[in-house]
């Protein structure tokens, strides 16, 4: 009877994997749990105010362009199909807004969160001023 024999095994798995990002985070919080979220900003939206995460975060831009700035690094544009990561912990995430005013921004982020801590904590103006020397020079 046709179709009753064993199905051939796929070999597609041998070439299906594409590495998008590899990183060596400085730490992973003890007992961390993973959270994967989708963030969507309308055109021109500045994104989340300066903040930090309790553990490292790994992201992928689905649509649009993000203006990304992490403490100690110059701001940069991350485009659809590109990845980014941040160490989390004490490091301030200054910008994650939509770099474009004509298209939405959508990105996915997987965070390794410290148990009992919020996944995102806003940073106040006083702390930003105290740590101003840690911020990379801004374009003029």
Secondary structure, 3 states (H helix, E strand, C coil): CCCCCCCCCCCHHHCCCCCCCCCCCCCCCCCCEEEEEEEEECCCCCCCCCEECCCCEEEEEEECEEEEEECCCCCEEEECCCEEEECCCCCCEEEEEECCCCCCEEEEEEEEECCCCCCCEECCHHHHHHCHHHCCCCCC
